[in-house]
Amino acid sequence: MKKISYIIFTGTILSSFFGFSQDTLAISKSELVQKVSEKNLQIKIAEKTYQSARADYNQSNALFLPNINVSHTGISTTNPLMAFGSKLNQEILTASDFNPALLNDPAKTQNFATKFEIQQPLINIDGLFERKAAKSKMEAYQLQTERTKEYLELEVSKAYMQLQLAYRAVKVLEKANATGKANLKLVDNYFKQGMLQKTDLLNVQVRVNEIANQLQYAKSNVQNASDYLAFLLNEDSNGKIYKPSEELDNAIVIEEINTSLSDNRKDIQAMSKSSEAYAKMLQSSKMAFLPRLNAFGSYELYDKNFLGTAAKGYLVGAQLSWNVFDGYKSIGKFQKAKAEFQKADVEKDQYKKQSQLELNKTNRQLKDAENKVNLSQLALEQSQEAYRIRQNRFTQGLEKTTDLLQSETQMIQKELEHLQSVFEYNFTKQYLQFLTK
C-alpha cells in the first residue's frame, strides 16, 4: 500500500470549499461511485482492451467458417497458351483454332471472367488451440477490467474520505482561528492595562497569523482536490468545488476481516487465465507439426457481360498438406512458446507471493492504525484538558502567554492528528478488504 502522507498541511488533500466564489456541489459517496463507474477513463481503457481481445477471439471463427471471394477479371492477350485457354474457357474454340500458325501466333484474344471462390477449413489442430488461447486471453482481460473497477471503487472511497477529512481540518482551523483572535483580544486588553509586556502581545499576534496562514493554505488546496475528483469523473473542473454529503466520524468501527489470500480474486484469476493462454499457445505450436486438411472450390462464369452465363464451369477439391520442414521455423516457434509459458507461470507464482506479502503487511498496518487511533484520542482529550486549565489560569494571571500558546498549538495539532489517524484506519481497512476481495 502506498504511504499515506500527512494531508493537512500539504498540497494533496481533497477538501471542501470555504470562502471562494466557485460553485459548491454536494455529492454522496454512492453517487460518486456510480459516476466513476460510468465515466472514468481508466475503466474505459480497460473495457476497450477487453473489446480488442474479444475481437481477436472472433477472428478465430475463421477456423470453422468458409472464406468466400468474388472477382471479375478482364484480360486481353496474344500469349499462345493464354489465348487458347481463354477461348476454351469461353467455349468459343473452333477447328480453325487448331491451325499451327494460329496456335503459335494467335490474334488478340479478350476474356471476361467472374469467379466465385470458397475455401473451407476442415482439420487444423493447431488452429483449435490458438482459438482456445485467444479465448483465455479474452477472459483474462475481462477479469482485469472487473479488477480495475474494484480498484476505482477503492480510489473513490479514499478520495471521498480525504474530502471529508479536509472539511473537518478546515473546520478545526477555523475554530482555532476564532480562539486565537479571542485570545489576542484578551491579551491586548491586558497589555493596555499594563498587565503584560509587548512581547506577549507580539507572540499572540504571530500565533494568530500562523493559524490564519494554515487555514488559507488548507482552503487553497481545495481546488486541486476538486480537480482530482473531476479527473476521476472525467469532467471539466471549471472551478468546481465538491462537498461530501456525509461527515467524517471521529470514531472507528472495528470489524473482523478475513485475511487469507483468495485464488478467486479477479487479478489472480486474470494471471491464471494469462498463463493458461500461453499453455494453449504451446500446445498449438506442437500441433503445427501435424498435417492440415482443407477443402476448396470455385465457380466461374465467362461472358463479356458481368454475371453472364455464355460459358461456365466449376472446380471442387480437398488438400492435405504437411509442412515437413520449414528451415527450423516451427521448432523455434515451439521453443519460444515454451519459454513464454514458463515465464508466465513463474510470473503468476511471483504475483501471488507478492500479493500475500502485501496482505500480511496491510494486516499489520491495520492493527497499528487501530492503536494509533486510540492513542491519538487519548492525547487529544489530554491536550484539550490541559488547554482548558491553562486558559483559566491565564485569565487569572497565573500562566505565561507562551505556555498558553504552546498548549493551544498542541491541542490543535492533536485534533488534526486524531482525524488523520481515523482516516488512515478507515482507508487501511478498506484496502485490506480490497486485497481479500
C-alpha positions in Angstrom: 0.0 0.0 0.0 1.3 3.4 -0.9 2.4 5.5 2.1 -0.3 7.9 3.2 1.2 11.3 3.6 0.0 13.8 6.2 -2.6 15.7 4.3 -3.5 18.7 6.4 -0.6 20.9 5.5 0.3 19.5 2.1 -1.0 20.3 -1.4 -2.5 16.9 -2.0 -5.7 16.9 0.1 -9.2 16.7 -1.1 -11.3 19.2 0.8 -14.4 21.3 0.8 -14.7 24.8 -0.2 -14.9 27.8 2.1 -14.9 31.4 1.2 -14.5 31.1 -2.6 -16.7 32.3 -5.4 -16.9 29.0 -7.3 -19.9 26.7 -7.3 -20.0 24.1 -4.5 -21.5 20.8 -5.5 -22.7 18.4 -2.8 -22.0 14.8 -3.7 -22.6 11.5 -1.8 -20.3 8.5 -1.9 -22.8 6.3 -3.7 -23.3 9.0 -6.3 -19.6 9.3 -6.8 -19.1 5.6 -7.2 -21.8 5.4 -9.8 -20.5 8.3 -11.9 -16.9 7.0 -11.8 -18.1 3.5 -13.0 -19.8 5.1 -15.9 -17.4 7.9 -16.9 -13.9 7.1 -15.6 -11.2 7.0 -18.3 -9.2 4.2 -16.8 -12.3 2.0 -16.8 -13.0 2.9 -20.4 -9.4 2.0 -21.4 -9.7 -1.4 -19.6 -13.0 -2.0 -21.4 -11.5 -1.2 -24.8 -8.6 -3.5 -24.1 -11.1 -6.3 -23.4 -13.0 -5.5 -26.6 -9.7 -5.7 -28.6 -9.1 -9.2 -27.1 -12.6 -10.2 -27.9 -12.1 -9.1 -31.5 -9.0 -11.3 -31.6 -11.1 -14.2 -30.4 -13.8 -13.5 -33.0 -11.1 -13.7 -35.7 -10.6 -17.4 -34.8 -14.1 -18.1 -36.1 -12.3 -18.4 -39.5 -11.2 -21.8 -38.3 -14.8 -23.1 -38.8 -16.3 -20.6 -41.3 -15.6 -20.5 -45.1 -13.6 -17.9 -46.8 -15.6 -16.7 -49.8 -14.2 -14.4 -52.5 -15.8 -13.0 -55.7 -13.8 -11.4 -58.6 -14.4 -10.2 -62.1 -11.4 -10.1 -64.4 -10.9 -8.8 -67.9 -7.8 -9.6 -70.0 -6.5 -9.1 -73.5 -3.7 -11.3 -74.6 -1.6 -12.6 -77.6 0.1 -15.2 -75.4 -0.4 -18.5 -77.2 -1.2 -20.5 -74.1 -3.4 -17.9 -72.6 -5.2 -17.2 -75.8 -6.0 -20.9 -76.4 -7.1 -21.4 -72.8 -9.3 -18.2 -72.8 -11.2 -19.4 -76.0 -11.5 -22.8 -74.4 -13.0 -21.4 -71.2 -15.4 -19.2 -73.2 -16.5 -22.3 -75.2 -15.7 -20.4 -78.5 -13.0 -22.7 -79.7 -13.3 -23.8 -83.4 -11.5 -26.3 -85.6 -9.6 -23.4 -87.3 -8.1 -22.5 -83.9 -6.0 -25.7 -84.2 -4.1 -24.3 -87.1 -0.5 -24.4 -86.0 0.1 -20.9 -87.4 -2.8 -19.5 -85.2 -1.7 -21.6 -82.3 1.8 -20.2 -82.4 0.9 -16.7 -83.3 -2.7 -16.0 -82.2 -4.6 -12.8 -82.7 -5.5 -10.6 -79.8 -7.9 -12.5 -77.6 -10.2 -11.0 -74.9 -11.6 -12.8 -71.9 -14.0 -11.6 -69.2 -14.4 -14.0 -66.2 -16.5 -13.8 -63.0 -15.2 -16.2 -60.4 -16.7 -17.4 -57.1 -14.1 -19.0 -54.8 -14.6 -20.8 -51.4 -12.1 -22.2 -49.0 -13.3 -24.3 -46.1 -11.0 -25.4 -43.3 -11.7 -29.0 -42.2 -9.0 -30.2 -39.8 -6.5 -27.6 -38.3 -5.5 -28.9 -34.9 -3.0 -26.0 -34.2 -5.7 -23.5 -35.0 -8.1 -25.1 -32.5 -5.5 -24.5 -29.7 -4.9 -20.9 -31.0 -8.6 -20.3 -30.6 -8.6 -21.6 -27.1 -5.6 -19.4 -26.3 -7.4 -16.4 -27.7 -10.4 -17.2 -25.5 -8.3 -17.4 -22.4 -6.7 -14.1 -23.2 -10.1 -12.5 -23.7 -11.3 -13.9 -20.3 -8.1 -12.6 -18.7 -8.7 -9.0 -19.9 -12.3 -9.3 -18.8 -11.2 -10.2 -15.3 -8.7 -7.3 -15.4 -11.5 -4.9 -16.3 -13.5 -6.1 -13.4 -10.5 -5.7 -11.1 -9.9 -2.2 -12.4 -13.5 -1.3 -11.5 -12.9 -2.7 -8.0 -9.7 -0.6 -7.7 -11.5 2.5 -8.8 -14.1 1.9 -6.1 -11.3 1.9 -3.6 -9.8 5.0 -5.1 -13.1 6.8 -5.0 -13.6 5.8 -1.4 -10.2 7.1 -0.5 -10.9 10.4 -2.3 -14.2 10.8 -0.6 -12.7 10.2 2.9 -10.0 12.7 2.1 -12.7 15.1 1.1 -14.4 14.5 4.5 -11.1 14.8 6.3 -10.3 18.1 4.6 -13.6 19.6 5.6 -13.0 18.6 9.2 -9.5 20.0 9.1 -10.7 23.4 7.8 -13.4 23.3 10.5 -10.7 22.7 13.2 -8.5 25.5 11.8 -11.4 27.9 11.6 -12.3 27.2 15.3 -8.6 27.6 16.2 -8.6 30.9 14.3 -11.6 32.2 16.2 -10.0 31.1 19.5 -6.7 32.8 18.6 -8.5 36.0 17.8 -10.3 35.9 21.2 -7.0 35.3 23.0 -5.5 38.2 21.1 -8.3 40.5 22.2 -7.8 39.4 25.8 -4.0 39.8 25.7 -4.4 43.2 24.0 -6.6 44.4 26.9 -4.1 43.1 29.4 -1.3 44.9 27.6 -3.3 48.2 27.5 -3.8 47.8 31.3 -0.1 47.3 31.8 -0.5 43.7 33.0 1.5 42.1 30.1 4.6 43.1 28.1 4.6 43.9 24.4 6.5 40.7 23.7 3.4 38.7 24.9 1.2 40.7 22.6 3.5 40.1 19.7 3.7 36.4 20.4 0.0 36.1 20.3 -0.2 38.1 17.0 2.4 35.8 15.5 0.4 32.7 16.5 -2.9 34.2 15.1 -1.1 34.8 11.8 0.2 31.3 11.7 -3.2 29.8 12.2 -4.7 32.1 9.5 -1.9 31.0 7.1 -2.6 27.3 7.8 -6.3 27.9 7.3 -5.7 29.7 4.0 -3.3 27.0 2.8 -5.9 24.3 3.6 -8.5 26.2 1.6 -6.2 26.8 -1.3 -5.8 23.1 -1.8 -9.5 22.6 -2.3 -9.3 23.4 -6.0 -6.6 20.9 -6.5 -8.6 18.3 -4.7 -11.7 19.1 -6.8 -9.7 18.9 -10.0 -8.7 15.4 -9.0 -12.3 14.4 -8.4 -13.3 15.9 -11.7 -10.5 13.8 -13.3 -11.9 10.7 -11.7 -15.4 11.6 -13.0 -14.0 12.6 -16.4 -15.5 16.0 -16.1 -14.1 19.5 -16.8 -13.2 21.1 -13.4 -14.2 24.7 -14.4 -13.7 25.8 -10.8 -16.0 23.2 -9.3 -15.8 22.5 -5.6 -17.2 19.3 -4.2 -18.7 18.9 -0.8 -19.4 15.5 0.9 -22.9 14.8 2.0 -21.7 12.8 5.0 -19.1 14.0 7.6 -16.1 12.1 8.8 -16.7 10.2 12.0 -14.4 10.8 15.0 -14.6 7.1 16.0 -13.7 3.9 14.1 -15.7 0.7 13.7 -13.7 -2.5 14.4 -14.6 -5.4 12.1 -13.3 -8.9 11.7 -11.8 -9.2 8.2 -10.8 -12.5 6.6 -7.1 -12.0 5.9 -6.4 -15.1 3.8 -5.5 -14.6 0.1 -8.2 -16.0 -2.2 -7.4 -17.5 -5.6 -10.8 -16.1 -6.6 -9.5 -12.6 -6.6 -10.1 -11.1 -10.0 -6.4 -10.1 -10.7 -5.1 -13.5 -9.6 -7.7 -15.2 -11.8 -6.6 -13.0 -14.7 -3.0 -14.1 -14.1 -4.1 -17.8 -14.2 -6.0 -17.2 -17.4 -3.0 -15.5 -19.0 -0.8 -18.5 -18.0 -3.5 -20.7 -19.5 -3.4 -18.8 -22.8 0.4 -19.3 -23.0 -0.1 -23.1 -22.3 -2.6 -23.3 -25.2 -0.2 -21.5 -27.5 2.5 -24.0 -26.5 0.1 -26.9 -27.5 -0.7 -25.1 -30.7 3.0 -24.9 -31.6 3.2 -28.7 -31.0 0.2 -29.3 -33.3 1.8 -27.3 -36.0 3.9 -30.3 -36.9 0.7 -32.2 -37.9 -0.9 -32.1 -41.4 -3.8 -29.9 -42.2 -6.9 -30.7 -44.3 -8.8 -28.0 -46.2 -11.5 -28.0 -48.9 -11.8 -25.6 -51.7 -14.0 -24.9 -54.7 -14.7 -22.3 -57.4 -17.5 -21.5 -59.9 -16.5 -19.5 -63.0 -18.6 -17.5 -65.5 -17.1 -16.4 -68.9 -19.0 -13.7 -70.7 -18.5 -10.2 -71.9 -21.4 -9.2 -69.7 -21.0 -9.2 -65.9 -22.5 -12.4 -64.5 -23.3 -13.5 -68.0 -23.6 -17.3 -68.5 -22.4 -17.8 -72.0 -19.8 -20.3 -70.6 -19.4 -21.6 -67.1 -17.6 -24.3 -65.0 -16.8 -25.4 -61.5 -13.9 -26.9 -59.6 -14.0 -28.6 -56.2 -11.3 -30.4 -54.3 -9.6 -31.0 -51.0 -6.0 -30.6 -49.9 -4.0 -32.5 -47.3 -0.8 -30.5 -46.6 2.0 -31.3 -44.3 4.9 -28.9 -43.7 7.6 -31.4 -43.1 10.5 -29.0 -42.6 10.4 -25.2 -42.8 14.0 -24.4 -42.0 13.7 -24.7 -38.2 10.9 -22.0 -38.1 8.3 -24.3 -36.4 10.9 -25.7 -34.0 12.0 -22.1 -33.0 8.3 -21.1 -32.6 7.8 -24.1 -30.3 10.8 -23.2 -28.2 9.6 -19.6 -27.9 6.1 -20.7 -26.8 7.6 -23.0 -24.2 9.7 -20.2 -22.7 6.8 -17.8 -22.7 4.6 -20.3 -20.9 7.2 -21.0 -18.3 7.8 -17.3 -17.8 4.0 -16.7 -17.4 3.8 -19.5 -14.9 6.7 -18.0 -12.8 5.1 -14.5 -13.0 1.8 -15.9 -11.7 3.6 -17.5 -8.7 5.6 -14.3 -8.1 2.4 -12.2 -8.2 0.6 -14.4 -5.7 3.6 -14.3 -3.3 3.8 -10.5 -3.7 0.0 -10.3 -3.0 0.4 -12.4 0.1 3.2 -10.2 1.3 1.2 -7.1 0.7 -1.8 -8.7 2.5 0.3 -9.5 5.6 1.8 -6.0 5.7 -1.6 -4.4 5.4 -3.0 -6.6 8.2 -0.2 -5.4 10.5 -0.8 -1.8 9.4 -4.5 -2.1 10.3 -3.6 -3.1 13.8 -1.0 -0.3 14.1 -3.6 2.2 12.8 -6.1 1.0 15.4 -3.6 1.5 18.2 -2.7 5.0 16.7 -6.4 6.0 16.8 -6.7 5.0 20.5 -3.6 6.8 21.5 -4.4 9.9 19.4 -7.9 10.0 21.0 -6.3 9.9 24.5 -3.7 12.6 23.5 -6.5 14.8 22.2 -8.5 14.6 25.4 -5.5 15.3 27.5 -4.4 18.3 25.4 -7.9 19.7 25.5 -8.0 19.5 29.3 -4.5 20.9 29.6 -5.5 23.9 27.4 -8.7 24.5 29.4 -6.7 24.6 32.7 -4.0 26.9 31.3 -6.6 29.2 29.8 -8.4 29.5 33.1 -5.1 30.1 34.9 -4.1 32.7 32.3 -7.2 34.7 32.8 -6.3 34.8 36.5 -2.8 35.9 35.7 -1.3 32.6 36.8 0.1 31.4 33.5 2.6 32.8 31.0 1.4 33.8 27.5 4.0 31.4 25.9 2.6 28.5 27.9 -0.9 29.2 26.8 0.2 29.5 23.1 2.1 26.2 23.4 -0.9 24.5 24.9 -3.2 25.8 22.2 -0.8 24.7 19.5 -0.6 21.2 20.9 -4.4 20.9 21.2 -4.9 21.8 17.5 -2.1 19.5 16.4 -3.5 16.6 18.4 -7.0 17.1 17.0 -5.7 17.1 13.5 -3.5 14.1 14.2 -6.6 12.2 15.5 -8.6 13.0 12.4 -5.7 11.8 10.3 -5.4 8.6 12.3 -9.1 7.9 11.8 -8.7 8.4 8.1 -5.7 6.1 8.0 -7.5 3.3 9.8 -10.6 3.5 7.6 -8.6 3.5 4.4 -6.3 0.7 5.6 -9.4 -1.4 6.5 -10.9 -0.8 3.0 -7.6 -1.6 1.4 -7.4 -4.8 3.3 -10.9 -5.7 2.2 -9.8 -4.9 -1.4 -6.8 -7.3 -1.1 -9.1 -10.1 0.2 -12.0 -9.4 -2.2 
